[in-house]
Amino acid sequence: MSTKKIRSLLIVGLDVVSLAKSAKRAGYEVYSVDYYGDSDLRKTCNECKSLIVQIKGKSCGRLNEKFNPRAILKLAKILLQKHHIDGVILSSGLEDSHQILSELNDHIPILGNTPKTIQRVRDKTSFFKELDRIQISHPITEEANNLREANNRAKDIGYPIVVKPLWGSGGTFHRKAIDSKTLKPAFKIASSQSSKVLIQEYVHGISASASLLSASRNVLTLTINEQLLGMRRFGQQEPFGYCGNIVPLSIKKTITKRCRYAVEKVASHFKLAGSNGVDFVLSEEGEPKIVEINPRFQGTAGCVESVLGINLVKTHIDACVSGIIPNHLEPSICFCTRIILYAKKRSNIPYLNFDEVEDIPVSGTIVEKGEPICSITSKGSSRKESFNKAKRIADSIYNLAEPVYLTSL
């Protein structure tokens, strides 16, 4: 298949608005399947299917109760039967649903990593063993099947530790434990999501990610990004919950070089294809400790495009189909912040008429406390300017939201 033969794309995942807009700007016919079905997605795509239907005066419900990967696949099949679509691009949400990805790939090629590669990098047990084998630093990580095992693993690693479900992303249900007393509730929360739980060394430092472009073993780091986690300021109730990024991360060139070496070695080893992300913690000593690979487009995509002046969907397809990646990309002198804004209260959301806002809910829908309202993307000549602009827009949206004091969904 050549890039010229790719004219229509199906974008699949939890949240796909930014990718759908990027694909449309690149000149593709765009179809999508996602969870939210936001109003700006409907305006962007030729046709879109969503797991929930937003209705004025009705609740959007809760993601952890309603998200269903098999239902995503079912909706994708409906679109594939109706339209000629040349390839699939993955957003977040399906990277741990290996059977679903295999079935999807049987119907239409996934442009990016194969389901087998995705499964390989998302298998946490073998992933960290591979990092040891190629001598890449990472937090010490062990599995536990029960609380007794968790206590033993924590003692071996040494407190503080982070307790995580074996599967999942976005930092939900992750908890820090500082001793055996705090380990018990942390383990209970994590084990509610998976039978096995990860006990991981807590690394003091900066949560970060790298946005990469890969074609087999040829890898280019596009940007090193600051991750925003657990910020109550933006309604995120989970202590490690993902709520956005600032691109790029402000660090010394020597540290940047160290980060690039580590993430590119990892991407090359696993032969990643196209746009991928690597999450890591930059320790207080300036050492990147790899946490996980996100083998699909990341939430940073819009910011990366803004900072580098590229179309990431087109660049991704060039890499996946033709094996072509740029030799070098010179970033503009700017910073870009993306905030995912969560409801601090159960709220009725009016139409959000802001140029910087995406993932816009249908006017008058009710968003439950702790669920995402929208995303905000803002640029500035400095980190502070970019971030402060996003904060001001967030405050404006919170002022517009009307509390709804009903307990039933």
C-alpha positions as CSV (number, residue, x, y, z in Angstrom):
1,M,0.0,0.0,0.0
2,S,1.3,3.5,-0.9
3,T,0.4,6.7,1.0
4,K,-1.3,8.0,-2.1
5,K,-3.9,5.1,-1.9
6,I,-4.8,6.1,1.6
7,R,-7.7,8.5,1.3
8,S,-10.0,7.6,4.2
9,L,-9.3,6.9,7.8
10,L,-11.1,5.3,10.7
11,I,-9.9,6.8,14.0
12,V,-10.7,4.6,17.0
13,G,-10.3,5.2,20.7
14,L,-11.6,6.7,23.9
15,D,-11.1,10.3,22.8
16,V,-10.4,11.1,19.1
17,V,-11.3,14.8,18.4
18,S,-7.8,16.1,18.1
19,L,-6.7,13.3,15.8
20,A,-9.8,13.6,13.7
21,K,-9.2,17.3,13.1
22,S,-5.5,16.6,12.3
23,A,-6.6,13.9,9.7
24,K,-9.1,16.3,8.2
25,R,-6.5,19.0,7.9
26,A,-4.3,16.5,6.1
27,G,-7.0,16.0,3.5
28,Y,-8.4,12.6,4.5
29,E,-12.0,11.5,4.7
30,V,-12.5,10.9,8.4
31,Y,-14.6,8.4,10.2
32,S,-14.4,7.7,13.9
33,V,-15.6,5.5,16.8
34,D,-15.1,6.8,20.3
35,Y,-16.7,6.9,23.7
36,Y,-17.9,10.5,24.1
37,G,-19.3,11.6,20.8
38,D,-18.6,15.3,21.5
39,S,-20.2,18.0,19.4
40,D,-17.0,19.1,17.6
41,L,-16.3,15.5,16.6
42,R,-19.7,15.3,14.9
43,K,-18.8,18.5,12.9
44,T,-15.3,17.1,11.9
45,C,-16.1,13.6,10.7
46,N,-17.9,12.3,7.6
47,E,-19.6,9.9,10.1
48,C,-18.9,9.1,13.7
49,K,-20.2,6.5,16.1
50,S,-20.0,6.8,19.9
51,L,-20.7,4.6,22.9
52,I,-22.8,7.2,24.6
53,V,-25.3,9.6,23.1
54,Q,-25.1,13.1,24.7
55,I,-28.6,14.5,25.2
56,K,-29.5,17.9,26.7
57,G,-30.6,17.5,30.3
58,K,-29.2,14.0,30.6
59,S,-26.1,12.7,32.3
60,C,-23.1,11.5,30.3
61,G,-22.6,8.8,32.9
62,R,-19.2,7.5,34.2
63,L,-16.5,6.3,32.0
64,N,-15.4,3.4,34.2
65,E,-18.9,2.0,34.2
66,K,-19.8,2.4,30.5
67,F,-16.6,2.0,28.5
68,N,-16.6,-1.3,26.6
69,P,-13.9,-2.2,24.1
70,R,-16.0,-4.8,22.4
71,A,-18.8,-2.3,21.8
72,I,-16.2,0.0,20.2
73,L,-15.3,-2.9,17.8
74,K,-19.0,-3.5,17.0
75,L,-19.4,0.2,16.0
76,A,-16.3,0.1,14.0
77,K,-17.6,-2.9,12.0
78,I,-20.8,-0.9,11.2
79,L,-18.8,1.9,9.7
80,L,-16.6,-0.5,7.8
81,Q,-19.7,-2.1,6.2
82,K,-21.1,1.2,5.1
83,H,-18.0,3.0,3.8
84,H,-14.8,2.3,2.0
85,I,-12.1,3.0,4.5
86,D,-8.4,2.5,3.9
87,G,-6.9,2.2,7.4
88,V,-7.3,2.6,11.1
89,I,-5.5,4.9,13.5
90,L,-5.6,4.2,17.2
91,S,-6.0,6.7,20.0
92,S,-6.1,5.7,23.7
93,G,-8.3,3.1,25.3
94,L,-7.7,-0.1,23.4
95,E,-4.0,-0.8,23.9
96,D,-4.7,-3.4,26.6
97,S,-7.6,-5.1,24.6
98,H,-5.4,-7.4,22.5
99,Q,-8.2,-9.6,21.2
100,I,-10.2,-6.6,20.1
101,L,-7.2,-5.1,18.3
102,S,-6.6,-8.4,16.5
103,E,-10.2,-8.7,15.3
104,L,-10.1,-5.1,14.2
105,N,-6.9,-5.6,12.3
106,D,-8.4,-8.7,10.6
107,H,-11.1,-6.4,9.1
108,I,-8.9,-3.4,8.2
109,P,-5.2,-2.7,8.6
110,I,-4.1,-0.8,11.7
111,L,-1.7,1.9,10.5
112,G,0.9,1.7,13.2
113,N,2.0,-1.1,15.5
114,T,0.7,-4.6,15.0
115,P,-1.5,-6.1,17.7
116,K,1.3,-8.5,18.5
117,T,3.7,-5.6,19.1
118,I,1.2,-3.7,21.2
119,Q,0.6,-6.8,23.3
120,R,4.4,-7.2,23.7
121,V,5.0,-3.7,25.1
122,R,1.9,-3.7,27.3
123,D,2.8,-7.0,29.0
124,K,4.3,-5.4,32.1
125,T,6.0,-8.5,33.4
126,S,8.0,-9.1,30.2
127,F,8.4,-5.4,29.4
128,F,10.5,-4.6,32.5
129,K,12.6,-7.8,31.9
130,E,13.3,-6.5,28.4
131,L,14.4,-3.2,29.8
132,D,16.8,-4.9,32.1
133,R,18.1,-6.9,29.2
134,I,18.9,-3.8,27.1
135,Q,20.2,-1.9,30.2
136,I,17.5,0.8,30.4
137,S,16.7,2.2,33.8
138,H,13.2,1.8,35.2
139,P,11.4,1.8,38.6
140,I,11.8,-1.6,40.3
141,T,8.5,-3.3,39.6
142,E,7.0,-6.6,41.0
143,E,3.7,-8.4,40.7
144,A,1.5,-9.4,43.6
145,N,-1.6,-11.7,43.6
146,N,-2.7,-10.8,47.2
147,L,-2.0,-8.5,50.1
148,R,0.5,-10.8,51.7
149,E,2.5,-10.9,48.5
150,A,2.2,-7.1,48.2
151,N,3.6,-6.6,51.7
152,N,6.6,-8.8,50.8
153,R,7.2,-7.1,47.5
154,A,7.0,-3.6,49.2
155,K,9.5,-4.6,51.9
156,D,11.9,-5.9,49.2
157,I,11.6,-2.7,47.2
158,G,11.4,-0.3,50.1
159,Y,8.8,2.3,50.8
160,P,7.4,4.6,49.4
161,I,5.9,2.5,46.6
162,V,3.2,3.0,44.0
163,V,0.4,0.3,43.8
164,K,-1.1,-0.1,40.3
165,P,-3.6,-2.3,38.5
166,L,-1.8,-4.6,36.0
167,W,-3.8,-3.2,33.1
168,G,-5.0,0.3,32.3
169,S,-3.7,3.7,31.6
170,G,-4.2,7.3,32.5
171,G,-3.1,6.8,36.1
172,T,-6.5,5.8,37.5
173,F,-6.6,3.6,40.5
174,H,-2.9,4.2,41.2
175,R,-2.1,4.9,44.8
176,K,1.1,5.7,46.8
177,A,1.8,3.8,50.0
178,I,4.4,4.9,52.5
179,D,4.1,1.9,54.9
180,S,2.2,-1.3,55.4
181,K,-0.8,0.6,56.9
182,T,-1.3,2.7,53.8
183,L,-0.6,-0.3,51.5
184,K,-3.8,-2.1,52.5
185,P,-6.3,0.5,51.1
186,A,-4.0,1.1,48.1
187,F,-4.0,-2.6,47.3
188,K,-7.7,-2.8,47.6
189,I,-8.3,0.0,45.1
190,A,-5.8,-1.4,42.5
191,S,-7.0,-5.0,42.9
192,S,-10.6,-3.9,42.2
193,Q,-9.5,-3.4,38.6
194,S,-7.2,-6.4,38.0
195,S,-6.5,-9.7,39.8
196,K,-2.8,-9.0,39.7
197,V,-1.3,-5.8,41.0
198,L,2.0,-4.0,40.4
199,I,4.1,-2.9,43.3
200,Q,6.5,-0.3,41.9
201,E,9.3,1.8,43.4
202,Y,8.3,5.4,43.9
203,V,10.7,7.6,42.1
204,H,11.0,11.2,43.3
205,G,11.2,13.5,40.2
206,I,9.3,14.9,37.3
207,S,6.6,12.9,35.5
208,A,7.4,13.2,31.8
209,S,6.8,11.6,28.4
210,A,8.5,11.5,25.0
211,S,6.6,11.8,21.7
212,L,8.3,9.6,19.1
213,L,8.1,8.8,15.4
214,S,9.4,5.4,14.4
215,A,9.9,3.3,11.3
216,S,11.3,0.0,12.3
217,R,14.5,0.7,14.2
218,N,14.8,4.3,12.9
219,V,13.5,6.6,15.6
220,L,13.1,10.3,16.0
221,T,12.2,12.0,19.3
222,L,9.8,14.7,18.4
223,T,9.4,16.3,21.9
224,I,10.1,15.7,25.5
225,N,6.9,16.6,27.5
226,E,6.0,17.6,31.0
227,Q,3.1,15.5,32.3
228,L,0.4,17.0,34.5
229,L,-1.0,14.5,37.0
230,G,-3.4,14.5,39.8
231,M,-4.1,18.3,39.7
232,R,-7.2,19.1,41.8
233,R,-7.0,22.6,40.3
234,F,-8.5,21.0,37.2
235,G,-10.9,18.7,38.9
236,Q,-8.8,15.5,38.7
237,Q,-9.6,13.4,41.7
238,E,-7.2,10.6,41.1
239,P,-3.8,11.3,42.7
240,F,-1.9,10.0,39.6
241,G,-4.7,10.7,37.1
242,Y,-3.6,12.2,33.8
243,C,-4.9,15.7,33.2
244,G,-2.6,17.0,30.4
245,N,0.8,18.0,29.2
246,I,3.1,21.0,28.7
247,V,5.3,20.7,25.5
248,P,8.2,20.9,25.7
249,L,9.6,20.0,29.1
250,S,12.1,22.7,30.3
251,I,15.3,20.8,31.1
252,K,19.0,21.2,30.3
253,K,20.2,20.0,27.0
254,T,22.4,17.4,28.6
255,I,19.3,15.9,30.4
256,T,17.3,16.1,27.1
257,K,20.1,14.1,25.4
258,R,20.0,11.5,28.1
259,C,16.2,11.2,27.8
260,R,16.3,11.0,24.0
261,Y,18.9,8.2,24.2
262,A,16.8,6.1,26.6
263,V,13.4,6.4,24.8
264,E,14.9,6.0,21.3
265,K,16.7,2.8,22.4
266,V,13.5,1.4,23.9
267,A,11.4,2.3,20.7
268,S,14.1,0.8,18.5
269,H,14.3,-2.4,20.5
270,F,10.6,-3.0,20.2
271,K,10.5,-1.9,16.6
272,L,7.7,0.5,17.1
273,A,5.9,2.1,14.1
274,G,4.6,5.6,13.6
275,S,3.6,7.9,16.4
276,N,4.2,6.5,19.9
277,G,4.7,7.7,23.4
278,V,7.1,6.6,26.2
279,D,6.3,7.7,29.8
280,F,9.1,8.1,32.3
281,V,10.0,9.7,35.5
282,L,13.0,12.0,35.4
283,S,14.7,11.4,38.7
284,E,16.1,14.2,40.9
285,E,19.6,13.0,39.6
286,G,18.4,13.6,36.0
287,E,18.1,10.0,35.1
288,P,15.0,9.0,33.0
289,K,13.3,5.9,34.5
290,I,11.0,4.3,31.9
291,V,7.5,3.5,33.2
292,E,5.6,2.4,30.1
293,I,5.1,2.6,26.3
294,N,1.9,4.0,24.8
295,P,2.0,2.2,21.4
296,R,-0.5,4.7,19.7
297,F,-1.2,8.4,19.4
298,Q,-0.9,10.3,22.7
299,G,-2.8,13.1,24.3
300,T,0.2,15.3,23.4
301,A,-0.5,15.1,19.7
302,G,-2.1,18.5,19.3
303,C,0.6,20.2,21.3
304,V,3.4,18.5,19.3
305,E,1.8,19.7,16.1
306,S,1.6,23.2,17.4
307,V,5.2,23.4,18.6
308,L,6.8,21.7,15.6
309,G,4.5,23.0,12.9
310,I,3.7,19.5,11.4
311,N,0.7,17.4,10.7
312,L,1.2,14.4,12.9
313,V,-1.3,12.1,11.2
314,K,0.3,12.6,7.8
315,T,3.8,12.1,9.3
316,H,2.6,9.0,11.1
317,I,1.2,7.5,7.9
318,D,4.4,8.3,6.0
319,A,6.4,6.5,8.7
320,C,4.1,3.5,8.8
321,V,3.5,3.0,5.1
322,S,6.6,4.3,3.4
323,G,9.1,4.0,6.3
324,I,9.9,7.7,6.0
325,I,10.6,9.9,9.0
326,P,12.2,13.4,9.0
327,N,15.9,13.7,9.7
328,H,15.3,16.5,12.1
329,L,12.5,18.9,13.2
330,E,13.3,22.3,14.6
331,P,10.7,23.4,17.2
332,S,9.3,26.9,17.2
333,I,10.2,29.0,20.2
334,C,6.9,28.4,22.0
335,F,5.2,26.3,24.6
336,C,1.9,24.5,24.3
337,T,-0.3,23.4,27.2
338,R,-3.1,20.9,27.0
339,I,-5.4,20.6,30.0
340,I,-8.1,18.0,30.4
341,L,-10.7,19.7,32.5
342,Y,-12.8,17.6,34.9
343,A,-16.0,18.5,36.6
344,K,-15.5,19.6,40.2
345,K,-19.3,19.1,40.8
346,R,-22.1,17.4,39.0
347,S,-22.7,20.1,36.4
348,N,-24.8,21.2,33.4
349,I,-22.4,22.3,30.7
350,P,-23.5,25.1,28.3
351,Y,-22.0,25.5,24.8
352,L,-18.3,26.3,25.2
353,N,-17.5,29.0,22.7
354,F,-13.7,29.2,23.1
355,D,-11.1,28.9,20.3
356,E,-8.8,27.0,22.6
357,V,-11.3,24.3,23.6
358,E,-11.9,20.9,22.1
359,D,-13.9,17.8,23.1
360,I,-16.9,20.0,23.5
361,P,-19.9,18.3,25.0
362,V,-23.4,18.8,23.6
363,S,-24.9,22.0,25.1
364,G,-26.9,21.3,28.2
365,T,-25.6,17.8,29.0
366,I,-24.8,16.9,32.5
367,V,-21.2,15.9,33.4
368,E,-20.7,13.9,36.6
369,K,-18.2,15.0,39.2
370,G,-14.7,13.8,38.3
371,E,-15.6,13.1,34.6
372,P,-14.0,15.2,31.8
373,I,-15.8,18.3,30.6
374,C,-13.4,19.2,27.7
375,S,-9.8,19.9,26.8
376,I,-8.0,23.2,26.6
377,T,-5.0,23.9,24.4
378,S,-3.1,27.1,24.7
379,K,0.2,28.5,23.4
380,G,2.6,31.0,24.8
381,S,6.1,32.2,24.5
382,S,7.0,30.7,27.9
383,R,5.8,27.8,30.0
384,K,4.2,30.2,32.4
385,E,2.3,32.2,29.8
386,S,1.0,29.0,28.1
387,F,-0.1,27.4,31.4
388,N,-1.6,30.6,32.9
389,K,-3.7,31.1,29.8
390,A,-5.1,27.5,30.1
391,K,-5.9,28.2,33.8
392,R,-7.8,31.4,32.9
393,I,-9.9,29.5,30.4
394,A,-10.5,26.7,32.9
395,D,-11.8,29.2,35.4
396,S,-14.1,30.7,32.8
397,I,-15.6,27.3,32.1
398,Y,-16.1,26.5,35.7
399,N,-17.9,29.8,36.1
400,L,-20.2,28.9,33.2
401,A,-21.0,25.4,34.5
402,E,-24.2,25.1,36.5
403,P,-24.3,22.7,39.5
404,V,-26.9,20.0,39.3
405,Y,-27.9,18.7,42.7
406,L,-29.3,15.3,41.8
407,T,-27.8,12.0,43.0
408,S,-29.2,9.7,40.3
409,L,-27.6,9.3,36.9
